[in-house]
Amino acid sequence: DTERQSPLVCDEVKVTGKEPYCDKELKFTGIQSQYHCMLVGIKREEGDTLMMPEADVMICKNDTLWVMGSEEDLEILKQLSNNK
């Protein structure tokens, strides 16, 4: 039997500050390992944009994350900050 793959989507997640991954370096957030999503970019509150951020980049309150994953995994990630 072949495992059925979910199509990947890309969506924005606004960091509100209450997420378990806020104020952590990307490598310690669990976004990839726990939530099965890939962070492809960050837009900072002051307007800076980071594409394909390095593992030591800090996720901060008011960042907008561009995240890729299945619809189900993205929904779980969004629920952490009530970004439904």
Secondary structure, 3 states (H helix, E strand, C coil): CCCCCCCEEEEEEECCCCCCCCCEEHHHCCCCCCCCCEEEEEECCCCCEEECCCCCCEECCCCEEEEEEEHHHHHHHHHCCCCC
